[in-house]
Amino acid sequence: MRQLILLRHAKSSWVNPDLNDFDRPLNKRGQRSAKTLGKWLRKSGYAPEVTYCSTARRTRETWEALKLDGSLQLMEELYHASPDRMLGVLHGSEASSVLMIAHNPGISALAHVLVDTAPDHPRFADYPTGSLLVLEFDVESFSKVTPHSGHVREFLTPHDLLDPPT
C-alpha cells in the first residue's frame, strides 16, 4: 500500500507587481492556511516520509508552515510541472508515503488523472490554493501507480478547516 498527498501551495501574495512569479511569497491567509493544514495532517495521522516540493518561494513557505517531519526534496522540475512530469517524480520514489507540493494547473490535472472516483466536494474540479488530496494505492511501489488507480481518503481545502459549515 502506498499513500500520496497532493497539495497545491497555499495562497500567495500579489502585492508586489515587480516580483516574478517564482519569487511570490505566501500572503497572511496562505500562512494561516498552511499552518492549519499541517495541524490537520498531524492530527489525522498523515505523516509523509518524503516531501517533493517545487523550488518556488510559495511552495517552500507552504512546506515550512506545515511543520511536518520527514525529509524534504526541493525539485526545480516541479515548478509549473505537467502531470506527466509529476507522475515521473512519483514513479521514482521509494517511500511508502509521499507529499507533493506544486502548482496549478499541473497538480489539479494530476489529481484528476489519479483518482479512481472523484471526491464529492464542490471545489475538487478547480482545486483552489491549499487544496489537499490524500490517495491510497494498492501497489508495492509508486512505480506501479497508473491513472485512475488512487482511492480517495480525503479531499479538503483550507476553507473547510478555517470556516467549517455551522
N, C-alpha and C positions, 0 to 999 in steps of 0.2 A: 504494500500500500504506500502511495506517495501523496503528499499534500502540497498544494500550491496556493499561495496567497498573491493575488494580483491587486496592486494598489496604484491608483492614479495619484500623483503628488497632490498635496493639499493646495488650497487657494493661494495664488501668488499675487504679488503687487504689480500694478501698472502705473504707480505714482511717478516714477522717473522715466520719462519717454526717451532719455538718452541711453538707457541701459539696453544692451542687446538681449534677445530672448533667453539665451543661455544663462545670463547673469541675474535674472529676476529673482528676488528673494520671496519668501512667504510673507503674506500680509498678516495682520493680527488675527484675523479669523482663521487663516490657514494654520498658524502656530497653535491656536487653541484646538482646532480640529485634529491636527496630528497628535497632540498630547492626549486628547480624548480617545482617538483610535488606538493608540498604544496602550492606554489603560484598559480598554475593552479587550484587546488581543491578549494581554497578560491575564486578565480576569477569566477569559474564556478558555485559557489553556493552550492558545496557539503560540508555539514557540519555534519559529523557523531556525533551522541550523545555519542557514546562509541567506544573506540578502544580496540580490543582484540589483544594483541601483545605477540609474543614469548619473552621469557626472554633472548635470546641470545643477545650479545652486538650489533651486526649489525642491528637487528630489533629495539632495543631500540633507537639506534642512528638515524635510519631512522625516527622513530616517532618524536624524538626531533627536527630533522631538518624540518619536515613538518610544525611545528608551528601551529597546529590546536587546536581549542577549543574542549571541550568535555572531558569526563572522560577517563582515561586510566586504563585498567586492564591487568597487566602483567601476563601471563599464561605459566607456565613451560610446560604444556602439548601441547603447540603449537610448541615447538621446534621439528622440523622434524616430525610433526604430519601427520597422514594419512588423506585422505579426509573425512573418516567417523568420525574421532575424531574432525576435524574442524567443520563438519556439526553438531555434537553433541553440541559443544560450541555455535554455531549459534542458534540451536533449543532452547537453554536455555535463549536466550536474550529476554528481554522485551522492548528493544529500538525500535525505528522506523527506525533508520539509524545507520548502523554499519560499521566500518572499521576493517578489519582483516589483520594484518601484519605477514607473516610467510615465509616459505621456500619451495623451490622445493625439491622433486617432488610433495609434497602434495598440495601446493597452486595451481599449474597448474592443477593437476588432479581434484581438487575441482571445479575450473573454468570450466573445460570441462564437468564435471558432471552436473553443474547447468544451463548452458546456454541452451535456447531453440533453438537458432541458433547461431553458432559460428560467431564472427565478421569477416568481410572481411579485415583481417590485416595479413601481411606475418609473423609476429612474435608471433601470438597467440598460435600456436602449441608448440613452445619451451618456451614461457613465460620467457623471459630473466630478469635479475635483474632489479628491478624498474618497472616492468610491473604492470599496474593498470587497473582493470576491474570494471566498475560500472554496477550493475544489479538492476533491479526493479522486485519485486514480487507482484502479485495481491493477497495478503493474509492479514489477520488481525493480524497474529502473525508469527514470524520466526519459531515457532514450526510446522507450516503448510508447510514450504518450502520442495519441493520434487525435485528429479532430473529432469532436462530439463524444469524447470518452470521459469527460470530467463530471463527477457527481457534485452538485452544488450543496455545500454545507451551510454557507452563509452568504448573503449579499446585503450590504448596508452602505449608507452614506453618513457623513458626519451629522447631517441634519437629523437622521434617525436617532442619534445618540444625544445630541445637544438640545433638540426641540421635539421630544417624543410626543405623539398624539395624546391628548388627555381624555 
